[in-house]
């Protein structure tokens, strides 16, 4: 029986899964209403266990939607609300029953059994087939008077056959009914469980063909004359729940931490509304989940915390004594839940390799893949390790023993166990003979050395978590309606969607409407032949690559050549053998699926390469654009600088020429041209000055100007220079009020006329005096 649990609290959901799985139900989980709705539309469920408070779409709304859309599976509501009004709302929404958290596992199981008995689509409470008897309520299986102990999957497999005793189940159909959609293993797992179930039936005297193989189709339950089966050997419910509790203990601690932070914020007076709501939500969740794990007192404490946090007193600033009460409740709650010591079940990988260093490196990496690892450096140690604890998978290095025969014998031993342990083999050999030997001994996968640790563990993970089986649509065209029905009966148990067509004139409309993955055509049909339809398909732009299989009553070479020349991928001779038809079509679809997966992967890689190439091209273009812009800017700057340099060069050249010309003028002038600084020291003394005063330029430079004046005029001249420096006039005549007298080197005084000008150069002021001697007539 398949149950969908819709619960947003991960801890409670895991507890429900453990409880229901322990009672041999197949359980799937959805964490919100919308996800549950999508699963219900895609898969069939015998019962829905539904939490009321859900994100996106609440439980009551989902319940109403299901009933309005015609879904009639039993619905059991699960909530912490225990008022009559809440129960009435749930039942009015369409629910069949109502259970309050924290729930008791026995009560929950009893309510589920009652709902399933009430459901008109389910079979009677006790399932019987001949002497075989299965009681879903007690999970007891008997054959005659003898009980039989089954594993959980063996029990579920037998229950599936008993509930549908006239149906042939393919491996895919069994996988869909007994495993949840996100953890479907390989078909080999189904065969392993069937083998174990048959072995146990045979051991108690049941016929060897009690579970009959319909070759090429699947398995069914054959009427039994004598048999015995028994109580399923399973772990106790409390043990399974304890394992879930251990995994989620950190989450419980985080939830209590939210409560403690909210209470501390209340005490400080700065608790935000968001923090208060988060605390109320966590208290509500804890109240339901803690009771499920047997922490009744802790559940009551959480209920009390929830009530206090929702009380009206806490809308405003709470009183000190009320906050202290909350702190005491939170402290007691943390003490109550501190405790379980059981470890969570983690898949165990046994590494059989005589190279301990390599094995230890692989074991260390396995932790990162969510695995436990045990190491055996010899086959004897490996056997002892298996006796202590059966691993989920074994990684066997064929070189662990000096003789290959010993390793192969060990591999064969593992496959004879019930259930067989999947084995991955590692070898440095690459010859075909060794590969065939490993295959014959039951090796699951052959790994060629050298391989890195992540590569090995990737294959380990792939074996432990196999992907879903293929799903495909098949269109069968044949004018023989009985044959069409036979083919549909053979193929449908494999999970294929079969569309049959007896009128080939309606072929094209049906082809476009169904869009099949594979086409089966009869060679000879009235009106139009299978070859003509095949050729028409091959010449159509949309369907030219569709897989085509031809059915023909003529299997001679000429017909085969015609079929293949027309574009068919394969042909099957009539009369049809069921196993051959199923084998060819399923294998063809599997190859198509692999090709499509490869094509999708290649397309994805091509798109990634294209996106990378486009991004690289854009980056290059942007870089080139920036380089071009910067280069152009640099060229403009260089041209501008070159122009400025050229202009400056011209100016400097003109200035040099002017200076040279001025120097020549100054040198050849008869007037005395004398330049002094603001300290009245001579900085320029031309040839005219040398002639008039009798001093050489070397004698005069850096000397005070007073040396050129008679002593009686020196003070008056200095005052004249100071007044002129302060004035705004750039030039004036000297001696405008009195005559200017000069003094030669030999002490001779003479009368002169002069003009003075000043030039401001940065922080320095220069005075230029042009003096001419006044000669008497």
Buried (B, 14 or more C-beta within 10 A) or exposed (E): BBBBBBBBBBBBBBBBBBBBBBBBBBBBBBBBBBBBBEBBEEBEBBBBBBBBBBEBBBBBBBBBBBBEEEBEBBBBBBBBBEEEEBBEBBBEBBBBBBBBBBBBBEEBBEBBBBBBBEBEEBBEEEBBBBBBBBBBBEBBBBBBEBBBBBBBBBBBBBBBBBBBBEBBBBBBBBBBBBBBEEEBBBBBBBBBBBBBBBEBBBEBBBBEEBBBBBEBBBBBBBEBEBBBBBBBEBBEBBEBBBBBBBBBBEBBEEBBEBBBBBBBBBBEEEBEEEBBEBBBBBBBBBBBBBBBBBBEBBBBBBBBBBEBBEEEEBEEEBEEEBBEBBBEBBBBBBEBBEEBEEEEBBBBBBBBBBBEEBBBEBBEBBEEBEBBBBBBBBBEBBBEBBEEEEBBBBBBBBBBBEEBEBBBEBBEBBBEEEBBBBBBBBBEBEEEEBBEBBEEBBBBBBBEBEBEBEEBBEBBBEBBEBEBBBEBBBBBBBBBEEBBEBBBEBBBBBBBBBBBBBEBEEBBEBBEEBEBBBBBBBBEBEEEBBBBBBBBBBEEEEBEEBBBBBBBEBEEEEBBEBBEEBBBBBBBBBEBBBEEBBEBBBEBBEEBBEEEEEEEEEEEEEEEEEEEEEEEEEEEEEEEEEEEEEEEEEEEEEEEEEEEEEEEEEEEEEEEEEEEEEEEEBEEBEBBBBBBBBEBBBBBBBBBBBEBBBBEEEBBBEBBBBBBBBEEBBEEBBEBBEEBEEEEEEEBEBBEEEEBBBBBBEEEEBEBBBBBBBEEEEEEEBBBBBBBBEEEE
